[in-house]
Structure formats: C-alpha cells, structure tokens
Amino acid sequence: MDLMKVVAEKVAQKKEYPDFKAGDTITVYYKIKEGNKERIQQFRGVVIQRRGSGHTETFTVRKMSGNIGVERIFPISSPFIENIEINKRGKVRRARIFYLRGLRGKKARIKEKKF
C-alpha cells in the first residue's frame, strides 16, 4: 500500500456528513477565528461540484450576495466545518454545474427533486 495513504488514514478525522451532490442547496456551518474569539458562520448556497477523493476531497458552494455571485471551496475533511445541513435536493443532470455562473434571475433556478 502507498505510504501516503497509510499516513492519511491515521491522521484524518472522520466526520459523518449527509450525502449531498451537485445541485443540492446546503448550509455549511464554518468556524471562524477572529482574534481570540471563535464563532460559527453559516454559508448557504448551491453545490456546484465535488472533486477529489478520500481526505483530499473538496466541494464548491455558490451563493448570491446581493447581485454578486460568491463561491467558496471547502475541504471535506476540514476541522473547521462544524456541520453540513441539506436544505433542498436539486434535480440536475451533471456532476459539475458551472453553467450556473452564466445564468441570471429565474433561469438560475434549479428544480427541486420530489420524493
């Protein structure tokens, strides 16, 4: 077995998050340190992609702040992620929905998956 994989298995913290994919609207509860204080900030948006595997996996979340699109990349194994909450399941046909960046208004909506 690869030595890097063995070390990564030992060091990585295992946290259980709900299963989400591109198109889902999620809220990421992220710890932020300001000076000597620590607080939890919520980042709610649409998952654009998940990439990588194992402890190096990341996911990108996009939200609209006013009229400006803001994207943030989160490592899945980050110790600063407190919780991930799924708000809506999206119905998309791609694993990476970068086309969402060019859409505005009602065209930028994602249909909700019905159960």
SULUR-V764297 format. One line per field, one symbol per residue. ss: DSSP state (h for helix, s for strand, l for the rest). phi: phi as a letter, one per 40 degrees, with the letter a starting at -180 (. if undefined). Layout:
ss = ???
phi = ???
//
This chain:
ss = llhhhhhhhhhlllllllllllllssssssssssllsssssssssssssssllhhhlssssssssllsssssssslllllsssssssslslllllllhhhhhllhhhhlllslll
phi = .cccccccccccccbcbccbacgccbbbcbcbbbgbcbbbbcbbacccabagagcccbbbbbbcbgbbcbbbbbccccccccabbccaccbbbbcbbccccccbgccccbccccb
//
